[in-house]
Amino acid sequence: MKTCPYCGKRYPDTASVCELDQQPLKGESPRRANPRALEGTCPACGVADDFYHVVEPRSAFNLLVYLAGGVPALIFWNAAKSRRVHCHHCGAGFNIRSTLARFCGIIFWLLVAPTIIALILFPIEVLLSFVLPPG
């Protein structure tokens, strides 16, 4: 199998140029720097651990996250995001969350939960102070 170095699509050994982006094909598939970062199974074809990253433009800043937990919450919020990948075998796209991303998600919610609880309890306390007589 030959692989396009630009998009990662696989072709039979007889092909020499990628049909999508006209790049010359390489003889072997690209190797992942960190194989544990892309563990999982393709939901379309069932192939395990044969994916490549897809770069998605997205913002790293969210005002609500910043107001709820500050800079640490922003860091863990970004680290907890799932990563978009495509299967080398069938080309299906899907999201993968690593174990570290799940752990960062737990830390994020631990940082933000006190602010959310306070925002829920404060209006209730104000309403109760008007309804119930003092003392």
Stockholm file with secondary structure:
# STOCKHOLM 1.0

chainA/1-135         MKTCPYCGKRYPDTASVCELDQQPLKGESPRRANPRALEGTCPACGVADDFYHVVEPRSAFNLLVYLAGGVPALIFWNAAKSRRVHCHHCGAGFNIRSTLARFCGIIFWLLVAPTIIALILFPIEVLLSFVLPPG
#=GR chainA/1-135 SS CEECTTTCCEECTTCCBCTTTCCBCBSSCCCCSCGGGGCCBCTTTCCBSCEEECCCCCCSCCHHHHHHHHHHHHHHHHHTSCEEEEETTTCCEEEECCHHHHHHHHHHHHHHHHHHHHHHHHHHHHHHHHHSCCC
#=GC SS_cons         CEECTTTCCEECTTCCBCTTTCCBCBSSCCCCSCGGGGCCBCTTTCCBSCEEECCCCCCSCCHHHHHHHHHHHHHHHHHTSCEEEEETTTCCEEEECCHHHHHHHHHHHHHHHHHHHHHHHHHHHHHHHHHSCCC
//
